């Protein structure tokens, strides 16, 4: 390998390239809507925790935009 795969900046990664974890995103979204005090994401390095949170942020932003229409 010429490039270390774990140095990829997730900010530059298009949301379409993120592995489909819709069930996990929906569970996090529900936790946020219910205003649960603490939500803990655990996982090995490179499993996709940051990407999952980026997708959640996108979903939350989209749902806010739709309610303002």
C-alpha positions as CSV (number, residue, x, y, z in Angstrom):
1,X,0.0,0.0,0.0
2,X,1.3,3.4,-0.9
3,X,-1.1,5.3,1.4
4,X,-2.2,4.6,4.9
5,X,-6.0,4.1,4.7
6,X,-6.5,5.5,8.2
7,X,-5.2,9.0,7.3
8,X,-8.3,9.8,5.1
9,X,-9.9,13.0,6.3
10,X,-13.6,12.3,6.7
11,X,-14.6,15.9,6.1
12,X,-13.6,15.5,2.4
13,X,-15.3,12.2,2.0
14,X,-18.6,12.5,0.1
15,X,-21.6,11.2,2.1
16,X,-22.4,8.8,-0.7
17,X,-19.1,7.0,0.0
18,X,-20.0,6.3,3.6
19,X,-21.1,2.7,4.2
20,X,-24.9,2.4,4.7
21,X,-25.6,2.4,8.4
22,X,-29.1,3.8,8.2
23,X,-30.3,1.7,11.2
24,X,-27.6,3.1,13.4
25,X,-28.2,6.7,12.1
26,X,-31.9,6.3,12.9
27,X,-31.2,5.1,16.4
28,X,-28.9,8.0,17.0
29,X,-31.5,10.4,15.5
30,X,-34.1,9.0,17.9
31,X,-31.8,9.5,20.8
32,X,-31.3,13.1,19.9
33,X,-35.0,13.7,19.4
34,X,-35.7,12.2,22.8
35,X,-33.0,14.4,24.3
36,X,-31.3,11.5,25.9
37,X,-28.6,12.9,28.2
38,X,-25.7,10.7,27.0
39,X,-25.0,8.6,24.0
40,X,-21.7,6.8,23.7
41,X,-20.3,5.5,20.4
42,X,-17.7,2.8,20.9
43,X,-15.8,0.9,18.3
44,X,-12.4,0.0,16.9
45,X,-10.3,2.5,15.0
46,X,-11.5,2.9,11.5
47,X,-14.9,1.3,12.1
48,X,-16.7,4.5,11.0
49,X,-17.8,6.4,14.1
50,X,-16.9,9.8,12.7
51,X,-18.6,9.0,9.4
52,X,-21.7,7.9,11.3
53,X,-21.8,11.2,13.2
54,X,-21.3,13.1,9.9
55,X,-24.2,11.3,8.4
56,X,-26.3,12.0,11.6
57,X,-25.4,15.7,11.3
58,X,-26.5,15.7,7.7
59,X,-29.8,14.0,8.6
60,X,-30.5,16.5,11.5
61,X,-29.7,19.5,9.2
62,X,-32.0,18.1,6.5
63,X,-34.9,17.5,9.0
64,X,-34.6,21.0,10.3
65,X,-34.6,22.4,6.8
66,X,-37.7,20.4,5.9
67,X,-39.6,21.7,9.0
68,X,-38.8,25.3,8.1
69,X,-40.4,25.0,4.6
